[in-house]
Amino acid sequence: MRTISFFAVAFVMIGCSKPEPINQTHTGRIETGDSVLQTDNSLYDAYPFKAAEGMTITATMTSTEFDTYLHLIDAQGNQIAQNDDDATMGAGPNGGQTNSKIVFTAPTTGDYQIYANAFQAGQTGAYTLTITTTAAAQ
């Protein structure tokens, strides 16, 4: 019985810990067979992560092959931020501003996802996605 009690306490303590900051870089491909957004039938890859309340979430996506689009999704599946073309991200295909960036403060501690998305249905190609979270200033 003590063992069970110990594990219950350990589980509660682990469950209450705040997520550590992350710095992740992913290289991927938007391609046929990926998930499809119901709103416009564009393709996307999902990247889950955890963030603590007050952390700054920064996501950047670049591609030389298609027009990128980023979505930040909360634990309930709601889009809480999005970006199509960010002028600070440099030129994409054909010299246009087609790379994306989101900077957002996490409203709650929990699970989030970034959808690495193509702007239009049918667009495919390679991309680089970077996701970072940084602790709130004390």
C-alpha positions in Angstrom: 0.0 0.0 0.0 2.8 2.4 0.7 4.2 1.7 -2.8 0.9 2.7 -4.3 0.7 5.9 -2.2 4.3 6.7 -3.2 3.5 6.4 -6.9 0.4 8.5 -6.5 2.4 11.3 -4.9 5.1 11.0 -7.5 2.6 11.2 -10.3 0.9 14.3 -8.9 4.3 16.0 -8.5 5.4 15.2 -12.0 2.0 16.3 -13.4 2.4 19.7 -11.7 5.8 20.5 -13.0 6.2 23.3 -15.5 7.4 22.5 -19.0 11.1 23.3 -19.7 11.9 25.7 -22.5 12.5 24.1 -25.9 14.5 24.8 -29.0 13.6 22.4 -31.8 14.4 22.5 -35.5 12.5 20.2 -37.9 13.1 19.6 -41.6 10.1 18.1 -43.3 8.0 17.9 -46.5 4.5 18.9 -47.2 3.3 16.0 -49.5 0.3 14.1 -50.6 -0.9 11.9 -47.7 -0.3 14.6 -45.0 -3.1 15.8 -42.8 -5.6 18.2 -44.6 -7.1 21.4 -43.1 -10.8 21.2 -43.5 -11.1 24.9 -44.1 -9.2 25.0 -47.4 -7.9 21.5 -48.1 -4.3 22.5 -47.7 -1.7 20.0 -46.4 0.0 20.3 -43.0 2.3 18.5 -40.6 1.6 18.8 -36.8 4.3 19.3 -34.2 3.1 18.9 -30.5 5.0 20.5 -27.6 4.3 21.8 -24.1 4.6 25.4 -22.8 4.1 27.0 -19.4 1.9 30.0 -18.9 3.7 33.2 -19.8 6.3 31.5 -22.0 7.0 33.1 -25.3 6.3 30.7 -28.1 8.2 31.5 -31.3 7.7 29.4 -34.5 9.3 30.1 -37.9 8.8 28.3 -41.1 10.8 28.7 -44.3 10.7 27.0 -47.7 12.1 27.7 -51.1 9.5 25.5 -52.7 6.1 26.8 -51.5 4.3 29.6 -49.6 4.3 28.6 -45.9 1.6 29.2 -43.4 1.8 28.6 -39.6 -1.0 27.8 -37.1 -0.6 27.7 -33.4 -3.2 25.3 -31.8 -4.1 25.1 -28.1 -5.0 21.9 -26.2 -8.7 22.2 -27.1 -7.9 22.3 -30.8 -8.5 26.0 -31.2 -6.3 28.1 -33.5 -4.9 30.9 -31.2 -2.4 32.4 -33.6 -1.5 32.2 -37.3 0.8 33.8 -39.8 1.1 33.7 -43.6 3.8 36.0 -44.8 6.2 37.7 -42.3 8.4 40.4 -43.9 11.2 39.8 -41.3 11.7 36.2 -42.5 13.2 36.9 -45.9 12.2 35.9 -49.4 10.7 32.5 -50.4 9.9 31.2 -53.9 10.3 33.7 -56.7 11.6 36.3 -54.3 8.3 36.9 -52.6 7.7 37.3 -48.8 6.3 33.7 -48.3 8.0 32.6 -45.1 6.1 32.6 -41.8 6.6 33.5 -38.1 4.5 33.4 -35.0 5.5 35.0 -31.7 2.9 34.4 -29.0 2.7 34.3 -25.2 1.2 31.1 -23.8 -2.0 32.0 -21.9 -2.0 28.7 -19.9 0.3 25.8 -19.1 -0.4 22.8 -21.3 -0.2 21.2 -24.7 0.1 23.1 -27.9 0.7 22.2 -31.6 2.2 24.0 -34.5 0.8 23.2 -37.9 3.4 23.6 -40.6 1.1 24.3 -43.5 1.1 25.2 -47.1 -0.8 28.4 -48.0 -2.8 26.8 -50.8 -4.3 23.4 -51.4 -2.0 21.3 -53.6 1.3 23.1 -52.6 4.0 20.7 -51.6 7.7 20.7 -50.9 10.5 20.8 -48.3 10.5 23.2 -45.3 12.4 24.0 -42.1 10.4 24.7 -38.9 11.9 26.0 -35.7 9.9 26.1 -32.5 11.2 27.7 -29.3 9.7 28.5 -26.0 11.4 30.9 -23.5 10.6 31.5 -19.9 8.8 34.7 -19.0 11.0 37.5 -17.6 11.0 37.4 -13.8 
